[in-house]
Amino acid sequence: MQAVTEGDRRKEVRVLLDQIRTHPERDWTQARQRITILNKLIGGAAKPH
């Protein structure tokens, strides 16, 4: 099993945002929640502990 990196999270956010832009007619509630979580994880990784 490989560790998930910050780059992986950023890539997932980009993919989700691209899907939302491409298909705005769909219900993206879960994807938006995932984006929020990923952004918090990315933001937390950038802060020193």
Protein Blocks (a to p, Z undefined) as FASTA:
>chain_A
ZZddfklmmmmmmmmmmmmmmmmmbccklmmmmmmmmmmmmmmmmpcZZ
